[in-house]
Amino acid sequence: MLNMDFAQSLTLSYDPDRWQPSPAAGVWRYPLEREAAESGHVTSLVRFQPGSVFAEHEHPLGEEFWVLEGTFSDENGDHEAGSYVRHPPGSRHRAFSRTGCVIFVKLNQFDESDSELKAIREAQGLWLTGEHGFRRLSLHRYGGVNTSLLEFADGGRFPACCYRAGLEILVLQGQLSDGKQTLGPLSWLRLAPMSVPELNAIGHTRLWVRTGHLASSMPVNQTG
């Protein structure tokens, strides 16, 4: 297991040396949290080299991903950078990329009753501007769990209301400071419920954000 104690807050700066080959030729993975080698709860970055294919596989408890670079493809179509896609529990697909891509993917983390198939392109979404100096695009909501994009045009403090039930962030662009270090693109944070850190965006910053998903998570002993 890797980083599966959800009562532990984690801050992982991006390190390009952490990429690992997957069982599929030309497909590389950057693990962030993982229950087992090829099954169970997984959060990772995945990189497809041009022309690479990942064989048909099932998502027992769903799959969702955000396309960071390039174009990801499957039987449902082509998903360009800036796309958010959800495949419900029990779904299957064959994944590939003609020109190469990088995605942020979460596997087997859905509520069993969350059966919505969804594909959203950022450019077509409805951004809402808040009073705290950032704008927000909602990607998905279900059972108290919220997934969204946050964009700070010129820096600002991350809203403290989002911490109570757990918080997960992937830095997409710009920089995020936690008071101890400054985190650049592809850095990942997972903050345990009731954590109250002070997070501040520096300059033009964009974040993938999830809240509410750790409130009922039971700690799992990490074995390495």
N, C-alpha and C positions, 0 to 999 in steps of 0.2 A: 504493500500500500504506500501511497505517497500523499502527504498533506491531507489526511482524512479525519483529523480531529477538528471538528467544526467549532469547538469552543476555543480554539487557538486562532488568534489574529496573525495574518501573514502579509508580508510585503516582499514581492519578488521583482527586483529590477531585471530588465531584459538582458540576457546574456546569449549572444549568437552561438556560443559553443555548446549550448544545451540541446540543440537539435539532435534527434535520434532517428535512424531509419525505421520505417514500419515494415510489416510483412509484404507490402506491395512495392514493387520496383518503382523508384522515382517519387515516392510519397514519404515525406519526413514529418516527424511529430516533435512537439515541444511540450512536454507534460507539465501541468500545473497542479492538478490533483487527480488521483487515480486509485480506484478501488482494487482492480486486478489488471493483469497484463493486457488482456484482450476482451474484457467484459466489465459490466457494472458501471458505477458512477465514474465519469471521466470529464475533465475540463482540460483543454489543450489548444495550442496553435497547431495547425496542420498546413504543410506546404506541398503543393502538387507541382512537379516539374512539367514542362510542356509535353503533352501526349500521354501522361501517366493516368492509370486507372486503378481504382480500388474496387475489388470484386463485390458483387451483390451481397448485402448484409442486412440484418434485421436490427431494429431499434426497439427492444422490449419495453423500455420506458421513455421512448421518444428521443429525438435529436433536434438540436437547434444550432444555427451557426450564423455568424456575421462575416461577410466577405470583405476582407481587408484590402486585398490587391487582386487584380486579374479577373478572370471569369471562371466560376465553378459551374459544372454541368451535371445533370442527371436526367432521369426519364421525365421529370417535371419541367425541364427547360434549362435555360442558361441564366445564371445569377451573377450579375456584374458587381464590382466593388461598390459598397454602399447598400448592399442587400441584406435583409434579415429574413431567415427562412426557418420554419418549424415543421418537423415531420412527427406526427402523433405516435403514441405507443403502439407497437405492433407493425409499424410501417417498414417497408424494405426499399432499397434502391441501390443502383450501381453508380458510383461517383467517379467523375473524371474531369480533366481540364485539357482543352486543346492547346491553350497558349500559356498555361501555368497560372497558379493562384495561391493566395495565402488566406486561410480562414481561421476564425476563433470559434471553436466548437464545444458544445456541452452535450454529453450523452447520458441517457438513462437517469434523468433528473426531473421528469414530469410527474405531476399528479396523474394517476391512472385514468381519471375522468376528463382530463384535459386533452380532448381529441381533435382540436382545431388544426387543420393544415393551413399554413400561412406563409405568404411571401410578400415582403414589403420592400419597396425601394425608397431609400432615404429622400431622393429628389422629389418623390411624389407624396411624402408625408406632410402632416400638418404640425408645424413647429409652433409651440406656445411660448411666449415670452413672460417670464416671471418678474417679480419685484426685486429679486436679489441679484440682478445683473447677469443672468444666464437665460438661455432658451432651452426648451425640452421637447423631444419627440418621443411619444409613447410608442413602444414596439409591441408589448403584450402585457396583459393583466389577467391573472387568474388566482383565485383562492388567497388573496392577500399578497401575492408575489407580483412585483412590478419590474418590468424591463424597459429601459429607455436609453436615449442618447441625451447627454447634456453638453452644451456648447457655451463656453465663456469667451466672449469677444476680446476682452482685455483683462483676463484674470478675475479673481474673486474667490470668496470663501464658499466651500461646498456646504450645502444646507444641512445643519446638524439634526434636523428632524428625521433624516434618513437612516440614522445609525441604530435605532432601538432594536429592530428585529433582524439585524445582520445586514451587511453591505458588501457587495463585490464590485470591483471596478477594473476595467481594462483601459489603459491610456491609449487612445487612438492617435492623438495629435497634441503637440505642446508638452507642457510639464505640469506635474502635480507634486506639491510639497506636503509632507506629513509632519514637518517641524524638525525632523532628524535627517532626512535625505530628500533629494529632488529626483523624481521619477519621470523618465522620458517615455516615448512611444513603445508600446507592447509590454510595459511594466504592468504587473497584476497585483491587486490587493484584495484580501478577504478579511473583513473585520467582524469579529464575533459579536453576537447580540449584546447590547448594553455598552459596547465600546463607545467612548466619546473622544475620539481624536480630533485634532484641528487640521483639516485638509484645505489647502489653498491652491487654486489654479494659478499658473504663472503665464501671463500673456494669453494669446489665442490658444485655447485648449479644448479638445473634444474628448468625451469619455463615454464608454459603454458602461451602463450602471444597472445592477440588480439589487433590489431591496426586498426584505420580508421572507426570504427563502431559508434563513438559518434559524428562525425563531423556534421551530419545533424539532430541529435536528438534534439527534442524540450524539454525544461525543463518541468517536470510535478510536480505540487505541491504535496509534500509528506504530507499525513495526519496521518501517524503513522503506 
